[in-house]
Each structure stands twice: as structure tokens, then as C-alpha cells.
Amino acid sequence: MIENRQFQQLRVVVVGQGYVGLPLAVRAAEVGHKVVGFDVDAQRVKRLVLGESYVEDIPHARLAPLLSTGAYRPTLDSSDCADFDVAIVTVPTPLRDGVPDLSHVEDAARMLGRHVGRGATVVLESTTYPGTTEEVFGPLLEHASGLTAGHDFHIGYSPERIDPGNSTWKLENTPKVISGIDPASKEAVRRFYGSLVDTVVPVASCKEAELTKLLENTFRHVNIALANELAIFAHELDIDVWSAINAASTKPFGFMRFAPGPGVGGHCLPIDPSYLSWRVQRTLGRNFRFVELANDVNNHMPDYVVRRLVEGLNERKKSLNGSRILLLGLAYKANTGDARETPAARIAELLTDMGAEVQAADPHVTDDAHPRAARLENLQRVEVTPDGLAAVDAVVLLADHDAFDYPLITAQAPYILDCRHRLVGAHVESL
């Protein structure tokens, strides 16, 4: 049987140093664990070794003391992961043609399996469909190690709840759902995360923990789709949907505010609900209709934004073809540089294909932003200036970063399509 280790000064490996893995590794090092941050991206590791953070939630100043003391060590070398007490996997789980791609999870399991020892604990945090931990992750660890999960080492699942740019809810004060493949594994996982966060929430099984993450994001996805479709119909009915949302938000019970927008982005909403839908279809042979409807609505919001822009320009006797359009905000949400699955990419693509001259401004999404903004590389980037605003035919506000000078934008831009309901003016239209 497993001899449980004391969770003090543990050797911790965090596989994946992105928006989830880096904050986790830094937090573990700050509370006293000895942490190795493993990643396959050489440029990413090089920057971390130099004390440069590419994740906005982790400023450079938090890295410096951990690097100098050796409490945190980023590496490309998988041999540095040997002899760990706890390993956490936080690698991406993208969709490929609508099918979950677990290749990064599988690679991480094979790598860790070569180093897992008796009494160690391995936890998967990557978002995935229910059953992954026990049906895919665990068997790969066992095959690579020659050991037996639950007898020789612990396995658990704990869904990540990182919200980039959220200054209120951070890793340490956000309740952490945890699970294990057996009671001993769950207890080992609970003790480790108990050293990192204020509140640990154990659930009965890994499948329940995996479903918890998908439920959280499917709930948001479906309700955002409702708000988006409502905005489309309200505009056609000549009703101010934003006023209605504000009024409904005064109800102290039975209502939760969700706002329309140009589309959904990040890793969670465009991808995670489809993992659940895929699992239901594959296992039960039935469609998850709510997810499919939400996907349809949210995926087509960039098309609706372009259609509204065409209508707005037509009312001003201008054609989109040949017009100069300035997109404000390339990130998928305000006050972050996260451009994963950003709707801005699709909007820019549609506008360019229709003959518009597209410019973009975003103080957060820079050339060295993490991750790099796919499909935005060739977009003309500009600064927001009075002359630049006056020279465009339309401004489209996609991500309402606080860093934007909104009085200047309102005063100088001739026509604004505001997808975030941030601006007011006679020449401003809200989505």
C-alpha cells in the first residue's frame, strides 16, 4: 500500500507553463514547495529563466525571488522532472475538427510515467471530458511506469479555475474542486491543494470533478448565447437590450447578468462545452442540444458584428469595400492579452475579405504576448491617436480595455459600433 508523504517542502512538477500552469507553479513555490516548471516551448522557458513573465497575472517581480533562491526552476529537460512528490498537468486540450485532442495530455502522462515513484501524486488539471483521468491518463502513467495507480501512486483530477485579468478572484482565494481515483488519492490531492488555496472542495470521483468544469463553462456558454441572440432580436424590434439587461439585473434573486458581445474566446467557452457534447454523442448516441445551439449562436456573432457594421456604414452612405475600419481590442476579454480563440480574428478576416482596410489597436496583445495571437499576425497595428481616429470610417470596440482613452475615441471617431456597451454618443451604436 501507499505510504502517504508529508506535504512539506515537496518536490513539485508543473507540466505546462501557460495561463494555468505558471500561476500554479509560482504559488506552490511561494508557499514553500520546491517547484520545477516544465514546458516544451523553448522560447517560453528562456524568458522564464531570465525572469520575464508572459502571463499578466504573474508580474516579473514575483518570479525574481523564486528564481534566485531556486524555489522555482523552469526547464525544457524532462529529466529535471525526476523524483517528484507531486506532478500537476496543465497542458492544452484543443479541438481538432470538432474532436477532442488529448495529445498533449497523453505526452505529459508518458513523460511523467518515466519518473513517477511509489507514493507520488499526479493530478490532471487540463479541461477534458468525464472519464479522461481514469480511462486515458491513468493507464498511460501505469504503462510508462510499470506501477499500479491507487496501489503504488496517487492519481486525481482538479479542474482549473484561472480567470486571466481577474484582480478579485485569484488562485489562492478561488475554491478548488479536487478528486481522486480512490480515497487515499483524494486525500493526497486534498492535502497538496490545501497548502495552496483557502478552500478545497472534494467531490466523490474524478468524473464528477471533470464534469464540474464542463458544467461551469457550459452554463456561461449557454447564457451568453441567450444574451447574444436576445441582442440580435431586440435590435430588430427596436428595443434597447442593454437597458433591459440593466433593469433585470436589479432583481436580487433568480437572475444572473450575462451581456452580449462580439463572440466568445479564450480556451474555455469555444472549446470546453464541445468536449461534453462530444462525450454525450460518442457514449450515449444523443445530441447535447443546448451546447449545439449555443455554439451556433456564439460562433456566428462575428458575422453579425460585420453585418451591423455594413448597415451602419450604409446609413452613412458608405460602402464597407474601401472603408478604413479600426478594431479596438484584439483580446477575447477586457484587460488581458489573451487572444486565444478571439472573435476579433474572425471579424478582421471577414472585413478584409469584403474589401475593408482593417487596422487594430490593443495595448495588451503585443508581439510577445502569450499566447501569440493566431490569425492576427498580418493585421496592421496602430496607436490610438486623434488624427488616426478622425481618418477612419468606423471604429469597432471589441474588447473594452480600461487603457483605452474613451473620451478621445468618442470625440474623434466619426462612427462607432460598440460591442461592449461602453460608450455613449449620437454617433455610437451598441451591439
Secondary structure, DSSP 8 states (H G I E B T S, - for coil): -------SS-EEEEE--STTHHHHHHHHHHTT-EEEEE-S-HHHHHHHHTT---STTS-HHHHHHHHHHTSEEEES-GGGGTT-SEEEE-----EETTEE--HHHHHHHHHHHTT--TT-EEEE-S---TTHIIIIIHHHHHHHHS--BTTTBEEEE------TT-SSS-TTTS-EEE--SSHHHHHHHHHHHHTT-S-EEE-S-HHHHHHHHHHHHHHHHHHHHHHHHHHHHHHHTT--HHHHHHHHTT-SSS-------S---TTHHHHHHHHHHHHHHHHHS---HHHHHHHHHHHTHHHHHHHHHHHHHHHTT--STT-EEEEE--SSSTT----TT-HHHHHHHHHHHTT-EEEEE-SSS-TT-SS--TT-TTSEE----HHHHHH-SEEEE-S--TTS-HHHHHHH-S-EEESSS---STTEEE-
